[in-house]
Amino acid sequence: MTGDINPVLQTYERHALLSHVTILHATLGKQKTGLIRSGDVFVMSSTSLEFFGITVIESLALGIPVICLPNGGVPEIIQHV
């Protein structure tokens, strides 16, 4: 997750979810694949435009459900799965 995460953390805390969430920064390669596989769901909570969400496609390819905000091209990826 990049950018100002304080509003996101406040939302998780308000809903008593903070202990169930792991916030990660940029990872690559096998480490990234392992992290995606270890999750129950991938959440793309970016509020900026994501023109092509490669991590969304990687998660779907690994069989991990994806939840995303309706920004940029990501909803189109989800809609056509």
N, C-alpha and C positions, 0 to 999 in steps of 0.2 A: 504494500500500500504506500502510495506516495502522497505528497502534499500535506495539508494540515489535517491530522487525524483526530484532533481533539473533539470536534463535533461528533465524529463517528464513535469514539470511545464514550462520550457522554450518553449517546443513544443506547449503546450496549449496556452501560452501567444503569441507566434509568430502567431498563427492562430486565435487569438482573441476569444479563447474558455474558458479562465480561469473562467469567470463569470458563465459558464454553467456546471462546473465540481465541484464535492465535493470529496475530497480525505479523505478517512477514514482509520483508523488504526484498529487493530483487535477488532472485536465485536463477541459476542456469543449469542446463544439462540434466544429468542423472539426478542431481539433488532436487531440481525442480520437479521432475517426473515423480520422484519418490514422495515429495511433499503433496503433490496433487493426489496421488494414489492413497495417501494416508488419511485424507479427509473424507467426510461423509457427503459434503456438498461444496461446490466452489461458488463463492459470491463475488461478483464483479460490482463493487459498490462505487465505482468511479463516477463522479459528477461531471467530469469533463468528457468531451467527445472522444470516443474510441472508434476510429474509422474502421479498424479491423482488429478484433479481439483474438489474437493468436492463442492466448491462454485459455480463452473460452473454448476454442476448437480443440486444443490439447486436452482439456478436461473432458469434453464430450467424447473424444476418441478413446480416453481411458475409462469410459463408462461412469464418470462422475456427474451427477446432476448439477445444473448450473442455474443460479439465480442472478439476474442482472437488472440494473436500472435501464429505463428506456432512453438511452443516450447513444448517439452515433449509429454505427452499423451493427452493433452487437444484437439488438432485438431482431434484426433480419436473420442473423445466424440462428438464433434460437427458434424463430418462427418456422424456418425451413428444415428443422431437424425432424 
